[in-house]
């Protein structure tokens, strides 16, 4: 996505709003029986500033995380 903005602050990194959004997701449900089910989900988040972009006086920006959720569902 192109987030070109006017450059009002000379300390602001150029093209600071350019990003690529990807989020893989996996979900599984296992029916245990007698109205009981086990659920599990996984998400992966990542943010990285491109190698060709200037980030100014700060370090390169990079973040990633794996998030796992589990639940046990009972229906009555």
C-alpha positions as YAML, in Angstrom:
chain: A
units: angstrom
residues:
- id: 1
  name: UNK
  ca: [0.00, 0.00, 0.00]
- id: 2
  name: UNK
  ca: [1.37, 3.43, -0.88]
- id: 3
  name: UNK
  ca: [1.03, 5.95, 1.90]
- id: 4
  name: UNK
  ca: [2.72, 8.93, 0.35]
- id: 5
  name: UNK
  ca: [2.22, 12.00, 2.52]
- id: 6
  name: UNK
  ca: [3.43, 15.59, 2.39]
- id: 7
  name: UNK
  ca: [6.81, 16.05, 4.11]
- id: 8
  name: UNK
  ca: [6.14, 18.65, 6.83]
- id: 9
  name: UNK
  ca: [8.75, 17.41, 9.30]
- id: 10
  name: UNK
  ca: [12.34, 17.00, 8.05]
- id: 11
  name: UNK
  ca: [13.03, 14.37, 10.75]
- id: 12
  name: UNK
  ca: [10.17, 12.16, 9.58]
- id: 13
  name: UNK
  ca: [11.31, 9.07, 7.61]
- id: 14
  name: UNK
  ca: [10.36, 9.15, 3.94]
- id: 15
  name: UNK
  ca: [7.42, 6.98, 2.91]
- id: 16
  name: UNK
  ca: [6.64, 6.09, 6.52]
- id: 17
  name: UNK
  ca: [3.22, 4.68, 5.66]
- id: 18
  name: UNK
  ca: [4.26, 2.08, 3.08]
- id: 19
  name: UNK
  ca: [3.55, -1.43, 4.32]
- id: 20
  name: UNK
  ca: [2.67, -4.95, 3.27]
- id: 21
  name: UNK
  ca: [0.06, -6.74, 5.38]
- id: 22
  name: UNK
  ca: [0.16, -10.53, 5.52]
- id: 23
  name: UNK
  ca: [-1.32, -12.66, 8.27]
- id: 24
  name: UNK
  ca: [-1.34, -16.47, 7.95]
- id: 25
  name: UNK
  ca: [-3.95, -18.17, 10.12]
- id: 26
  name: UNK
  ca: [-4.63, -21.81, 11.07]
- id: 27
  name: UNK
  ca: [-7.59, -23.19, 13.04]
- id: 28
  name: UNK
  ca: [-8.46, -26.73, 14.08]
- id: 29
  name: UNK
  ca: [-11.48, -28.13, 15.96]
- id: 30
  name: UNK
  ca: [-11.52, -31.67, 17.38]
- id: 31
  name: UNK
  ca: [-14.86, -33.10, 18.44]
- id: 32
  name: UNK
  ca: [-14.15, -35.11, 21.59]
- id: 33
  name: UNK
  ca: [-17.73, -36.29, 21.98]
- id: 34
  name: UNK
  ca: [-20.58, -35.81, 24.48]
- id: 35
  name: UNK
  ca: [-20.99, -32.14, 23.43]
- id: 36
  name: UNK
  ca: [-17.30, -31.40, 24.04]
- id: 37
  name: UNK
  ca: [-14.88, -29.87, 21.50]
- id: 38
  name: UNK
  ca: [-11.24, -28.77, 21.64]
- id: 39
  name: UNK
  ca: [-10.31, -25.67, 19.58]
- id: 40
  name: UNK
  ca: [-6.85, -24.43, 18.67]
- id: 41
  name: UNK
  ca: [-5.81, -21.42, 16.58]
- id: 42
  name: UNK
  ca: [-2.52, -19.92, 15.39]
- id: 43
  name: UNK
  ca: [-1.72, -16.46, 13.98]
- id: 44
  name: UNK
  ca: [1.56, -15.01, 12.75]
- id: 45
  name: UNK
  ca: [2.14, -11.25, 12.81]
- id: 46
  name: UNK
  ca: [5.10, -9.48, 11.20]
- id: 47
  name: UNK
  ca: [6.09, -5.89, 10.54]
- id: 48
  name: UNK
  ca: [9.33, -4.96, 8.84]
- id: 49
  name: UNK
  ca: [10.48, -1.72, 7.29]
- id: 50
  name: UNK
  ca: [12.03, -2.37, 3.89]
- id: 51
  name: UNK
  ca: [15.82, -2.45, 3.45]
- id: 52
  name: UNK
  ca: [15.70, 0.31, 0.83]
- id: 53
  name: UNK
  ca: [13.85, 2.82, 3.03]
- id: 54
  name: UNK
  ca: [15.49, 5.48, 5.13]
- id: 55
  name: UNK
  ca: [14.46, 5.34, 8.81]
- id: 56
  name: UNK
  ca: [16.43, 8.37, 10.00]
- id: 57
  name: UNK
  ca: [18.16, 8.38, 13.39]
- id: 58
  name: UNK
  ca: [16.31, 5.26, 14.58]
- id: 59
  name: UNK
  ca: [17.22, 1.61, 14.15]
- id: 60
  name: UNK
  ca: [15.57, -0.67, 11.59]
- id: 61
  name: UNK
  ca: [12.01, -1.53, 12.50]
- id: 62
  name: UNK
  ca: [11.21, -5.23, 12.71]
- id: 63
  name: UNK
  ca: [8.64, -7.13, 14.78]
- id: 64
  name: UNK
  ca: [7.15, -10.61, 14.59]
- id: 65
  name: UNK
  ca: [5.02, -12.78, 16.87]
- id: 66
  name: UNK
  ca: [3.38, -16.19, 16.96]
- id: 67
  name: UNK
  ca: [0.06, -16.23, 18.82]
- id: 68
  name: UNK
  ca: [-1.57, -19.53, 19.84]
- id: 69
  name: UNK
  ca: [-5.00, -19.84, 21.43]
- id: 70
  name: UNK
  ca: [-6.66, -22.93, 22.86]
- id: 71
  name: UNK
  ca: [-10.15, -23.50, 24.24]
- id: 72
  name: UNK
  ca: [-12.41, -26.27, 25.38]
- id: 73
  name: UNK
  ca: [-16.07, -25.87, 24.42]
- id: 74
  name: UNK
  ca: [-18.98, -27.60, 26.11]
- id: 75
  name: UNK
  ca: [-22.48, -27.43, 24.61]
- id: 76
  name: UNK
  ca: [-25.61, -28.19, 26.60]
...
